[in-house]
Amino acid sequence: MTQNDPRVKDKAQKFVLTLSCVERAGIVQAVTTFLFERGFNIDEHQQFDDGLRETLHLRTAFSGSPEYTPERLQEEFNAIADRFEMKFSFHDQTKERILVMVSKFGHCLNDLIFRWRGGSLGGDIVLVVSNHETHRAMADAAGLPFVYLPVTPETKADAEQRLLDLVDEHNIDLVVLARYMQVLSDDLCRSLEGRAINIHHSFLPGFKGARPYHQAYDRGVKLVGATAHYVTAELDEGPIIEQEVIRVDHSYGPTTLSTVGQDAEALALSRAVRWHCEHRVLLDQTSTVVFR
Ligand SMILES: Nc1nc2c(c(=O)[nH]1)N[C@@H](CN(C=O)c1ccc(C(=O)N[C@@H](CCC(=O)O)C(=O)O)cc1)CN2
């Protein structure tokens, strides 16, 4: 049975390497030599040489030798990483564990659950948390635990600590704000940095805040959209992962804009979650590099 025999390929352990560093000669050669010397096959490779920021971003998916783990690869790659001052990570096929937060609008939660059950989300939904009871039935129907966490100015700090406890208890890798309409505190945002994605129901940077469709209606826009971004303390300012738009016209009132916008929200969010779970999103200062 040769290396290229599909049965070998299926049994081969799959990994992803992502890295960012100052652009200079020899980086790709160092990476490919490291993988070749260990008998790995490169299945997918993408890189972006950001000339403006003089930074190279790279994502390599590779497979082979099942005796390796991300930790062992990290250990053996350290010398190269130090030489090039790289920020890097190795990932295996372990699926990201996802906690979804929702308030009253359930279309994004519904879409995420549908894609998860169909195996196309790229991660595993483990838990649903909400500040309303509205979508308990949807979670129950999907066999998902549902935690009701009401938030008032008086209970916000305790509610946020409870959320962090749930993240630890369930070994959560990613928190998804699927139309969760409470502003997270600075401390919570710091605790969830790089592992919380929000869907904002406008084409940012336009119409920030809680009522973007009313703002869009008042402005008379001809396109409405949605933006999936990492959550930061600055409301609706986090690094953007994906955006989607839909054409509208003068006949759409705020309610109709909200209704048609739901499709854009669900699409942008599910793509952003899948790309994050497939380690296709690299943070680059205040923006992202997405190897789709
Ligand atoms: N720290 C952050 N928290 C949250 C973000 C974020 O970017 N950073 N995104 C929001 C979602 N969102 C827009 O996408 C949003 C949610 C809520 C509000 C808001 O003003 N909420 C009011 C209460 C509204 C209500 O109870 O219905 C408030 O919290 O006082 C603005 C934007 C999720 N959190």
The ligand as an SDF file (V2000), in Angstrom:
LIG
                    3D

 34 36  0  0  0  0  0  0  0  0999 V2000
  -18.6090   44.0000   23.8470 N   0  0  0  0  0  0  0  0  0  0  0  0
  -19.4460   43.6810   22.8360 C   0  0  0  0  0  0  0  0  0  0  0  0
  -20.6130   43.0990   23.1150 N   0  0  0  0  0  0  0  0  0  0  0  0
  -21.4450   42.7760   22.0960 C   0  0  0  0  0  0  0  0  0  0  0  0
  -21.1130   43.1010   20.7600 C   0  0  0  0  0  0  0  0  0  0  0  0
  -19.8350   43.6880   20.5040 C   0  0  0  0  0  0  0  0  0  0  0  0
  -19.4740   43.9740   19.3490 O   0  0  0  0  0  0  0  0  0  0  0  0
  -19.0410   43.9600   21.5680 N   0  0  0  0  0  0  0  0  0  0  0  0
  -22.0250   42.8680   19.7520 N   0  0  0  0  0  0  0  0  0  0  0  0
  -23.3680   42.7200   20.2420 C   0  0  0  0  0  0  0  0  0  0  0  0
  -24.4470   42.5420   19.2450 C   0  0  0  0  0  0  0  0  0  0  0  0
  -24.9600   43.8340   18.8390 N   0  0  0  0  0  0  0  0  0  0  0  0
  -24.7950   44.1900   17.5810 C   0  0  0  0  0  0  0  0  0  0  0  0
  -24.3660   43.4000   16.7530 O   0  0  0  0  0  0  0  0  0  0  0  0
  -25.5870   44.6860   19.8030 C   0  0  0  0  0  0  0  0  0  0  0  0
  -26.2760   44.1420   20.8210 C   0  0  0  0  0  0  0  0  0  0  0  0
  -26.8930   44.9720   21.7630 C   0  0  0  0  0  0  0  0  0  0  0  0
  -26.8090   46.3270   21.6910 C   0  0  0  0  0  0  0  0  0  0  0  0
  -27.4560   47.1760   22.7180 C   0  0  0  0  0  0  0  0  0  0  0  0
  -27.3990   48.3550   22.6860 O   0  0  0  0  0  0  0  0  0  0  0  0
  -28.0900   46.4860   23.7050 N   0  0  0  0  0  0  0  0  0  0  0  0
  -28.7450   47.1660   24.7950 C   0  0  0  0  0  0  0  0  0  0  0  0
  -29.9030   46.3040   25.2600 C   0  0  0  0  0  0  0  0  0  0  0  0
  -30.7730   45.9000   24.1260 C   0  0  0  0  0  0  0  0  0  0  0  0
  -31.8230   44.8910   24.5300 C   0  0  0  0  0  0  0  0  0  0  0  0
  -31.8860   44.5080   25.6910 O   0  0  0  0  0  0  0  0  0  0  0  0
  -32.5220   44.4820   23.6040 O   0  0  0  0  0  0  0  0  0  0  0  0
  -27.8240   47.2150   25.9730 C   0  0  0  0  0  0  0  0  0  0  0  0
  -27.0530   46.2390   26.1310 O   0  0  0  0  0  0  0  0  0  0  0  0
  -27.9640   48.1620   26.7400 O   0  0  0  0  0  0  0  0  0  0  0  0
  -26.0720   46.8590   20.6540 C   0  0  0  0  0  0  0  0  0  0  0  0
  -25.4720   46.0420   19.6950 C   0  0  0  0  0  0  0  0  0  0  0  0
  -23.4570   41.6990   21.3150 C   0  0  0  0  0  0  0  0  0  0  0  0
  -22.6220   42.1510   22.3860 N   0  0  0  0  0  0  0  0  0  0  0  0
  1  2  1  0
  2  3  2  0
  2  8  1  0
  3  4  1  0
  4  5  2  0
  4 34  1  0
  5  6  1  0
  5  9  1  0
  6  7  2  0
  6  8  1  0
  9 10  1  0
 10 11  1  0
 10 33  1  0
 11 12  1  0
 12 13  1  0
 12 15  1  0
 13 14  2  0
 15 16  1  0
 15 32  2  0
 16 17  2  0
 17 18  1  0
 18 19  1  0
 18 31  2  0
 19 20  2  0
 19 21  1  0
 21 22  1  0
 22 23  1  0
 22 28  1  0
 23 24  1  0
 24 25  1  0
 25 26  2  0
 25 27  1  0
 28 29  2  0
 28 30  1  0
 31 32  1  0
 33 34  1  0
M  END
$$$$
